[in-house]
Amino acid sequence: MTPGPDKLNSTIRIPVDEARRICEAVFGETMGAPGKVTEAATDVLVDADVRGIASHGISVLPYYLNKWQQGQIVPTAELELISETATTRVFAGHRSVGHYSSRRAMDTAIEKARSAGLGSAVVRNSTHNGAISAYTIQAARAGLLGIAATACAPHVAPPGGREGLHGTNPFSYALPRPDSDPLVFDLSTGHSSAKLKNKADDDGRLPEGTALDAQGNPTTDPADLKGGWILPVAGHVG
């Protein structure tokens, strides 16, 4: 579930360069992230906005700042290689910035695939990494089929349930296409909370059948998302 500010249904247009400057200031100047980490986070967040995924763009910056202040994101942390085979690598993330660790992981998967025909990489103990399709696009632009998935907290209630039992389980794949942008597939079992807030109608209500309050009751009040639960897309067939 992707957190975000309380109100995301107001549209503000700024130049891409200004959006990048804002991200660089937050990660580099405020959080003290090294240049390569700041660059990765900036690329992923701004690209999400450019691709129309506002729920995973720069509107999420307050969330990253909050997690950093709580010590849950360590901007200077580096990946540590735990194990390796001809086709795999496993890293310890040490609470590193998720955009950076995910980009590094896909880099190493691409390297393995080019040498062995197939490559995969896993990062343990990482942090929120934005729109997961950013990393499958990375592979597709290298001429490869990219697949990515990530774990998250159990915020999704099963059909008929009253509390969360599994995550939104984001999953993506991307295919390279000659003389065109990659074909990208990006989905999750339930809407992110930020996306639900974006979907709130003019009266500030959530779509019916998308969320439960903390007591497990159906709700259309965006305020109930804090402490509440998300329902799976398409119910039992989602």
N, C-alpha and C positions, 0 to 999 in steps of 0.2 A: 504494500500500500504506500503510495507516494504522498508524503505530507506536503502541505503548502499553506500559504496565508489564508486567512479567514474569507477573504473576498477576492475571487479570481475572475469574476464575470464582467470586469471593466476592461476595455481594450485601450491600451496605450501603445502607440507606434513610435519606435526610436530607430535610428540607423543601426545597422549591424555592428559597425565599428564602435558605436557608443555602448551597445550591449556587451561587446567584448571587453571594453574598458572597465565596465562595472564588474564583470566577473573577475578580471585580473586584479582589480582593487580589493575585492573581497578575499579571494584565495591567496594572492601574493602579498598584498600590503597588510591586510587585517589578520589573516590566519597564518601568515608566514610560510606558505608553501613554496618549495623551490620552483624555479622556472618551468621545468618539464611537467611538474604536477599541475601548476596553474594553467599551462597551455592545454593539457588534456581535459581538465574540467571545463575550461572556457570553450574549447572546440565542441565538446559533447552537449553542453547546455545551450549554447547559441544555435548550434545546428538543429537541436530539437525545436526551438522556436521557429527557425527558418522553414523547417519541414511541417510546421503546423501542429506540433505536439506541445502546446503551451503548458500542459500539466507537468511536463518534465523539463521545462526551460528555465530561464533565469528567475521566474517567479518562485522557484524552490530555494533560492539563495538564503532566505531567512532560516530555513530548516537546517541547512549546512552550518550556518553560523551558530545556531542553537546547539547542535550536536558537538561542534568544536568546543564551545564554551563549557559543555558538560564533560569534556574529555573523551567523548565517544568517537571522535574523528581525530586522527593524529596526522596533520598535514606533512610532517617531515619523515614519516615512516616509509621504509623501503621494503620491497618484497624480499623474502628469504626463500631460496630454493630448498624444498624438503626432500623431494624424490624426483627421479627422472628415468625414463626409458627411451627407446628409439622414437616413440610416437607421443609420449606424454611428459608433462611436467606438472608438479604440484608445488604451490607456493604458500607460505604463510604471509598473510596480508598485514598483520600487526595494526589493524584499524586504519590502514592507509586510505587515502582519498580514492573512492571506488572507481571514478572515471579513469584515473591513472592506472590503478592496478588491473582494471579490465582491459584497457588498451595494451598494457604490457603483456597480459595473458594471451590476448589474440595475436600479438606480434609473435610470441613464441609458438603458438599453435600454427601460424602461417609458416614459420621457419621449419617446424617439424613436418608439415604437410609437403613442403617443397622437397625435402630430403627423403621422406619415407612414404609419401603418397597419402598419408593421413596424419593429422596432428590434433592434440587436445591439450588444454591447460585448465587447471583448477586453482582458484584462490580461496583459501580459508581465512576466516576472520577479517573480511573486508568490510566495506561500508556501501551505502547507497550509491549506485553507479549511473543513475539517470535513465534515459531511454535505451533499452538494451539493444535495439536495432542499430545503434551507433557502431557496435562492435561486429555485427554480421556484415554491415556495409563495408567495414574496414577489410574484411576477408574478401568480399565480392570485388572490391576495387583492386585487390591483388590477384584477381582472376580465379578465385576459389569459391566453393560453396561454404558459406559461413553459418554456423549454428551456435546459439548462445542461450543460456538459461541461468536463472539466479534464484536463490532462496530468499524468503522474507518472512516476517512475523505472521502468525496465524490470525489474520483479520477477516477471513472469509468464512461465513457460516454456511454449512451445507443446506440444501433444500429441506425445509421443515425444521431446521435447527434454530437455536436461540443464541448461540455464541460462536465465535470464530474457531475453526478447527484446522484450517490450512491457509496458506498464503495465497496471494494473487498469482504466484508462480509465473512470472513473466518469461516468455519464450519467443525466440525470433530465429528466422533463417533468411538468408539473402543469396540470390543467384546473380552471377555476372551476366550481362547481356552485351553483345557486340554493338558498338556505336550507340549506346543508350545507358541510362542510369540503371543500377541494379534493380532486380525485382525483389521487393522486401515484404516479408510477412512478420508481423509483430503483434502479439496478443497476450492476454492474461485471463485467468479464470474469473476475475471480477474487475470492475472499474477501480482505478486509484481514487483515493479520497479527493485529491486535487481535481481530477477530471470530473468527479461528481459535482463538485462545487462549480466548475465551469458550466456544467449542464443545468444548474439551477435556473428555473424559468424567471420571468420578470417579477414574480411575486417572491422570489428567493426560496423556492421549494425544490427539493430533489425529485427526480422522476420516480413515479410509483414503482415499487418492486425492486429497488436497488439497495436499500439499507435497512438496518435494524438499530434501535436505540440500545442503551446499555442493559436494559431489562429484556432484550430480545423481541421487542414489539416493532412491527413495521413502522417506518417513519419517513416523512418527506422534509423534515427539518434539518438543514445543513449543520446546525449546532450539535445535533445528536451524533454526528460522525466522530466527535471526540469522545472516546469511551464506548462507542457503538461498534457495529459490525457491518460488513459489506456482504451483499448477496451475490451469488454467482450469476454471470451473464447467461441468459437463456435458461435459468433454473436448473432442473435436474439434467438437462442435456447440454449444459454449458461446459 
